[in-house]
Amino acid sequence: MQVTELAHYVLRNIAACRRLVEQLRAARYDCFAVMFDSNQLIVLAALTGAAQCLHGAMDGRLEPLPSNIIASTALVTGRALLGHIAYAAAWLAVYLLPVGDAKTRRGE
């Protein structure tokens, strides 16, 4: 476990994020594990330079994460794209699909 200068990092504070990544890379971890499934932590795990990156699932399993920044960026982009597609499909279903039977729509 490593103590960092801030309790919460945001991308608006680029200098603090850069220092965090530099500290993690300087530690030269063999394995880096994140406990939450978030896009920011997937990218952070790849930026640490650890040979093995893992994600702790809710059921106790350790799932591998990409150690390469390009692969982790592709994973995060794909997840975001699928999220947008799912939202668009739900929006289309709510606003464009008819509700009720044909008699109700015609006013009979």
Buried (B, 14 or more C-beta within 10 A) or exposed (E): EEEEEEEEBEEEEEEBBEBBBEBBEEEEBEEBBBEEBEBBBBBBBBBBBBEBBBBBEEEEEEEEBBBEEEEBBEBBEEEEEEEEEEEEEEEEEEEEEEEEEEEEEEEE
